[in-house]
Amino acid sequence: MKKEELDRRTQDYKSAYIKKTDAPAARLGKSLYIREEHHKRISHIVHIVGQGKITLYEYVDNVLNEHFKEYHEEIVNSFIDKRIY
């Protein structure tokens, strides 16, 4: 991948995931257990790339929001496929 393309994709990544959210405080959410290796990786991303300006909760919330936006139609279609008539 060319340097310019990598730089653009890196900026796109930061714009999508390394940002504050308007989600309610983490303490108002639900607990979720994740693999230790994922927790370590997310922690590094938040602390180094996010420069401590966002929380783990905000990063995961951003990742999930983007996932649901990207795959909305596929998720809805999966529900439709599972309906029993």
VMD Tcl script that builds the backbone (N, CA, C; Angstrom):
set m [mol new atoms 255]
animate dup $m
set s [atomselect $m all]
$s set {name element resname resid chain x y z} {
  {N N MET 1 A 0.844 -1.176 0.000}
  {CA C MET 1 A 0.000 0.000 0.000}
  {C C MET 1 A 0.891 1.241 0.000}
  {N N LYS 2 A 0.535 2.197 -0.837}
  {CA C LYS 2 A 1.309 3.430 -0.918}
  {C C LYS 2 A 1.143 4.256 0.347}
  {N N LYS 3 A 2.164 5.052 0.647}
  {CA C LYS 3 A 2.177 5.881 1.854}
  {C C LYS 3 A 0.967 6.812 1.911}
  {N N GLU 4 A 0.603 7.419 0.796}
  {CA C GLU 4 A -0.532 8.342 0.773}
  {C C GLU 4 A -1.835 7.619 1.114}
  {N N GLU 5 A -2.005 6.438 0.535}
  {CA C GLU 5 A -3.205 5.640 0.796}
  {C C GLU 5 A -3.239 5.206 2.263}
  {N N LEU 6 A -2.117 4.776 2.795}
  {CA C LEU 6 A -2.040 4.374 4.199}
  {C C LEU 6 A -2.357 5.557 5.114}
  {N N ASP 7 A -1.815 6.731 4.796}
  {CA C ASP 7 A -2.094 7.928 5.596}
  {C C ASP 7 A -3.579 8.278 5.570}
  {N N ARG 8 A -4.199 8.177 4.404}
  {CA C ARG 8 A -5.633 8.475 4.281}
  {C C ARG 8 A -6.449 7.478 5.081}
  {N N ARG 9 A -6.123 6.199 4.955}
  {CA C ARG 9 A -6.850 5.165 5.700}
  {C C ARG 9 A -6.648 5.312 7.203}
  {N N THR 10 A -5.449 5.702 7.604}
  {CA C THR 10 A -5.173 5.933 9.020}
  {C C THR 10 A -6.028 7.075 9.545}
  {N N GLN 11 A -6.123 8.155 8.778}
  {CA C GLN 11 A -6.957 9.285 9.186}
  {C C GLN 11 A -8.427 8.892 9.227}
  {N N ASP 12 A -8.884 8.105 8.256}
  {CA C ASP 12 A -10.264 7.617 8.255}
  {C C ASP 12 A -10.539 6.792 9.511}
  {N N TYR 13 A -9.585 5.937 9.864}
  {CA C TYR 13 A -9.711 5.096 11.059}
  {C C TYR 13 A -9.846 5.967 12.307}
  {N N LYS 14 A -8.963 6.931 12.434}
  {CA C LYS 14 A -8.998 7.804 13.610}
  {C C LYS 14 A -10.304 8.584 13.673}
  {N N SER 15 A -10.774 9.069 12.533}
  {CA C SER 15 A -12.021 9.832 12.497}
  {C C SER 15 A -13.217 8.983 12.915}
  {N N ALA 16 A -13.193 7.716 12.554}
  {CA C ALA 16 A -14.315 6.826 12.860}
  {C C ALA 16 A -14.285 6.298 14.289}
  {N N TYR 17 A -13.094 6.009 14.795}
  {CA C TYR 17 A -13.014 5.267 16.056}
  {C C TYR 17 A -12.377 6.008 17.222}
  {N N ILE 18 A -11.472 6.920 16.958}
  {CA C ILE 18 A -10.765 7.613 18.041}
  {C C ILE 18 A -11.429 8.965 18.252}
  {N N LYS 19 A -12.596 8.919 18.887}
  {CA C LYS 19 A -13.355 10.143 19.114}
  {C C LYS 19 A -14.241 9.977 20.341}
  {N N LYS 20 A -14.572 11.103 20.944}
  {CA C LYS 20 A -15.495 11.110 22.066}
  {C C LYS 20 A -16.874 10.707 21.552}
  {N N THR 21 A -17.685 10.156 22.431}
  {CA C THR 21 A -19.040 9.786 22.032}
  {C C THR 21 A -20.046 10.519 22.897}
  {N N ASP 22 A -21.286 10.482 22.463}
  {CA C ASP 22 A -22.360 11.051 23.269}
  {C C ASP 22 A -23.096 9.953 24.024}
  {N N ALA 23 A -22.473 8.773 24.074}
  {CA C ALA 23 A -23.075 7.644 24.790}
  {C C ALA 23 A -23.104 7.946 26.283}
  {N N PRO 24 A -24.077 7.374 26.989}
  {CA C PRO 24 A -24.111 7.583 28.439}
  {C C PRO 24 A -22.851 7.022 29.089}
  {N N ALA 25 A -22.579 7.458 30.296}
  {CA C ALA 25 A -21.382 7.009 31.010}
  {C C ALA 25 A -21.337 5.486 31.075}
  {N N ALA 26 A -20.132 4.940 31.035}
  {CA C ALA 26 A -19.939 3.491 31.051}
  {C C ALA 26 A -20.631 2.848 32.250}
  {N N ARG 27 A -20.646 3.521 33.375}
  {CA C ARG 27 A -21.250 2.945 34.573}
  {C C ARG 27 A -22.753 2.734 34.406}
  {N N LEU 28 A -23.356 3.377 33.404}
  {CA C LEU 28 A -24.783 3.203 33.142}
  {C C LEU 28 A -25.040 2.088 32.138}
  {N N GLY 29 A -23.980 1.528 31.582}
  {CA C GLY 29 A -24.107 0.460 30.599}
  {C C GLY 29 A -24.136 -0.909 31.243}
  {N N LYS 30 A -23.792 -1.916 30.480}
  {CA C LYS 30 A -23.768 -3.301 30.930}
  {C C LYS 30 A -22.343 -3.813 30.900}
  {N N SER 31 A -22.055 -4.764 31.756}
  {CA C SER 31 A -20.732 -5.395 31.762}
  {C C SER 31 A -20.620 -6.347 30.583}
  {N N LEU 32 A -19.425 -6.439 30.063}
  {CA C LEU 32 A -19.167 -7.331 28.953}
  {C C LEU 32 A -17.770 -7.897 29.123}
  {N N TYR 33 A -17.647 -9.193 29.022}
  {CA C TYR 33 A -16.346 -9.817 29.139}
  {C C TYR 33 A -15.774 -10.052 27.752}
  {N N ILE 34 A -14.501 -9.688 27.583}
  {CA C ILE 34 A -13.819 -9.905 26.316}
  {C C ILE 34 A -12.507 -10.630 26.589}
  {N N ARG 35 A -11.973 -11.223 25.539}
  {CA C ARG 35 A -10.703 -11.935 25.681}
  {C C ARG 35 A -9.614 -10.987 26.157}
  {N N GLU 36 A -8.727 -11.505 26.972}
  {CA C GLU 36 A -7.639 -10.700 27.508}
  {C C GLU 36 A -6.797 -10.085 26.400}
  {N N GLU 37 A -6.543 -10.848 25.334}
  {CA C GLU 37 A -5.720 -10.321 24.237}
  {C C GLU 37 A -6.389 -9.122 23.565}
  {N N HIS 38 A -7.727 -9.159 23.443}
  {CA C HIS 38 A -8.442 -8.021 22.862}
  {C C HIS 38 A -8.393 -6.823 23.802}
  {N N HIS 39 A -8.544 -7.071 25.084}
  {CA C HIS 39 A -8.495 -5.988 26.065}
  {C C HIS 39 A -7.140 -5.289 26.026}
  {N N LYS 40 A -6.076 -6.066 25.949}
  {CA C LYS 40 A -4.729 -5.480 25.880}
  {C C LYS 40 A -4.568 -4.639 24.619}
  {N N ARG 41 A -5.029 -5.168 23.505}
  {CA C ARG 41 A -4.896 -4.453 22.233}
  {C C ARG 41 A -5.707 -3.149 22.252}
  {N N ILE 42 A -6.946 -3.234 22.738}
  {CA C ILE 42 A -7.786 -2.042 22.811}
  {C C ILE 42 A -7.165 -1.013 23.747}
  {N N SER 43 A -6.646 -1.468 24.868}
  {CA C SER 43 A -6.003 -0.552 25.822}
  {C C SER 43 A -4.848 0.188 25.175}
  {N N HIS 44 A -4.036 -0.528 24.406}
  {CA C HIS 44 A -2.912 0.112 23.721}
  {C C HIS 44 A -3.405 1.152 22.707}
  {N N ILE 45 A -4.419 0.799 21.951}
  {CA C ILE 45 A -4.960 1.730 20.961}
  {C C ILE 45 A -5.464 2.996 21.643}
  {N N VAL 46 A -6.241 2.827 22.699}
  {CA C VAL 46 A -6.816 3.970 23.404}
  {C C VAL 46 A -5.724 4.851 24.000}
  {N N HIS 47 A -4.733 4.238 24.628}
  {CA C HIS 47 A -3.709 5.026 25.306}
  {C C HIS 47 A -2.699 5.649 24.350}
  {N N ILE 48 A -2.332 4.936 23.295}
  {CA C ILE 48 A -1.297 5.454 22.396}
  {C C ILE 48 A -1.913 6.268 21.255}
  {N N VAL 49 A -2.809 5.655 20.488}
  {CA C VAL 49 A -3.412 6.361 19.356}
  {C C VAL 49 A -4.374 7.435 19.858}
  {N N GLY 50 A -5.173 7.084 20.859}
  {CA C GLY 50 A -6.139 8.039 21.399}
  {C C GLY 50 A -5.542 9.027 22.372}
  {N N GLN 51 A -4.282 8.847 22.685}
  {CA C GLN 51 A -3.543 9.750 23.577}
  {C C GLN 51 A -4.280 9.993 24.895}
  {N N GLY 52 A -4.995 8.969 25.366}
  {CA C GLY 52 A -5.695 9.076 26.631}
  {C C GLY 52 A -6.892 10.008 26.608}
  {N N LYS 53 A -7.310 10.436 25.425}
  {CA C LYS 53 A -8.425 11.387 25.308}
  {C C LYS 53 A -9.779 10.696 25.223}
  {N N ILE 54 A -9.770 9.384 25.012}
  {CA C ILE 54 A -11.012 8.616 24.998}
  {C C ILE 54 A -10.849 7.426 25.930}
  {N N THR 55 A -11.967 6.850 26.312}
  {CA C THR 55 A -11.952 5.697 27.200}
  {C C THR 55 A -12.090 4.406 26.387}
  {N N LEU 56 A -11.816 3.287 27.035}
  {CA C LEU 56 A -12.055 1.994 26.395}
  {C C LEU 56 A -13.515 1.902 25.976}
  {N N TYR 57 A -14.385 2.335 26.852}
  {CA C TYR 57 A -15.819 2.286 26.585}
  {C C TYR 57 A -16.164 3.054 25.308}
  {N N GLU 58 A -15.605 4.251 25.158}
  {CA C GLU 58 A -15.899 5.058 23.972}
  {C C GLU 58 A -15.363 4.392 22.707}
  {N N TYR 59 A -14.172 3.829 22.780}
  {CA C TYR 59 A -13.601 3.162 21.614}
  {C C TYR 59 A -14.486 1.985 21.187}
  {N N VAL 60 A -14.850 1.142 22.141}
  {CA C VAL 60 A -15.685 -0.022 21.815}
  {C C VAL 60 A -17.048 0.438 21.295}
  {N N ASP 61 A -17.605 1.484 21.885}
  {CA C ASP 61 A -18.874 2.024 21.417}
  {C C ASP 61 A -18.757 2.498 19.969}
  {N N ASN 62 A -17.663 3.178 19.632}
  {CA C ASN 62 A -17.434 3.632 18.254}
  {C C ASN 62 A -17.291 2.458 17.291}
  {N N VAL 63 A -16.558 1.432 17.696}
  {CA C VAL 63 A -16.385 0.250 16.845}
  {C C VAL 63 A -17.737 -0.406 16.577}
  {N N LEU 64 A -18.537 -0.568 17.622}
  {CA C LEU 64 A -19.855 -1.186 17.447}
  {C C LEU 64 A -20.765 -0.321 16.581}
  {N N ASN 65 A -20.766 0.990 16.791}
  {CA C ASN 65 A -21.591 1.873 15.960}
  {C C ASN 65 A -21.233 1.748 14.485}
  {N N GLU 66 A -19.946 1.756 14.187}
  {CA C GLU 66 A -19.517 1.625 12.785}
  {C C GLU 66 A -19.894 0.254 12.226}
  {N N HIS 67 A -19.743 -0.786 13.027}
  {CA C HIS 67 A -20.109 -2.138 12.594}
  {C C HIS 67 A -21.599 -2.204 12.249}
  {N N PHE 68 A -22.440 -1.679 13.133}
  {CA C PHE 68 A -23.880 -1.717 12.882}
  {C C PHE 68 A -24.272 -0.873 11.672}
  {N N LYS 69 A -23.605 0.249 11.456}
  {CA C LYS 69 A -23.866 1.064 10.258}
  {C C LYS 69 A -23.466 0.307 9.000}
  {N N GLU 70 A -22.278 -0.271 9.031}
  {CA C GLU 70 A -21.740 -0.967 7.855}
  {C C GLU 70 A -22.572 -2.200 7.483}
  {N N TYR 71 A -23.045 -2.938 8.470}
  {CA C TYR 71 A -23.710 -4.216 8.202}
  {C C TYR 71 A -25.196 -4.222 8.549}
  {N N HIS 72 A -25.811 -3.054 8.591}
  {CA C HIS 72 A -27.225 -2.962 8.954}
  {C C HIS 72 A -28.109 -3.864 8.090}
  {N N GLU 73 A -27.975 -3.753 6.795}
  {CA C GLU 73 A -28.829 -4.541 5.892}
  {C C GLU 73 A -28.600 -6.035 6.063}
  {N N GLU 74 A -27.350 -6.435 6.228}
  {CA C GLU 74 A -27.045 -7.856 6.397}
  {C C GLU 74 A -27.610 -8.385 7.719}
  {N N ILE 75 A -27.564 -7.573 8.750}
  {CA C ILE 75 A -28.104 -7.985 10.050}
  {C C ILE 75 A -29.619 -8.140 9.959}
  {N N VAL 76 A -30.292 -7.144 9.367}
  {CA C VAL 76 A -31.748 -7.212 9.211}
  {C C VAL 76 A -32.116 -8.429 8.369}
  {N N ASN 77 A -31.399 -8.655 7.295}
  {CA C ASN 77 A -31.674 -9.801 6.432}
  {C C ASN 77 A -31.491 -11.113 7.185}
  {N N SER 78 A -30.513 -11.181 8.073}
  {CA C SER 78 A -30.286 -12.396 8.871}
  {C C SER 78 A -31.473 -12.668 9.786}
  {N N PHE 79 A -32.071 -11.602 10.336}
  {CA C PHE 79 A -33.265 -11.778 11.159}
  {C C PHE 79 A -34.421 -12.283 10.311}
  {N N ILE 80 A -34.585 -11.700 9.135}
  {CA C ILE 80 A -35.668 -12.103 8.244}
  {C C ILE 80 A -35.513 -13.568 7.858}
  {N N ASP 81 A -34.288 -14.009 7.586}
  {CA C ASP 81 A -34.031 -15.397 7.215}
  {C C ASP 81 A -34.414 -16.365 8.328}
  {N N LYS 82 A -34.401 -15.929 9.583}
  {CA C LYS 82 A -34.661 -16.808 10.713}
  {C C LYS 82 A -36.125 -16.842 11.114}
  {N N ARG 83 A -36.957 -16.016 10.518}
  {CA C ARG 83 A -38.383 -16.012 10.868}
  {C C ARG 83 A -39.038 -17.308 10.415}
  {N N ILE 84 A -39.890 -17.807 11.257}
  {CA C ILE 84 A -40.647 -19.040 10.930}
  {C C ILE 84 A -42.088 -18.627 10.703}
  {N N TYR 85 A -42.623 -18.958 9.540}
  {CA C TYR 85 A -44.005 -18.578 9.205}
  {C C TYR 85 A -44.901 -19.783 9.250}
}
mol reanalyze $m
mol bondsrecalc $m
mol representation Tube
mol addrep $m
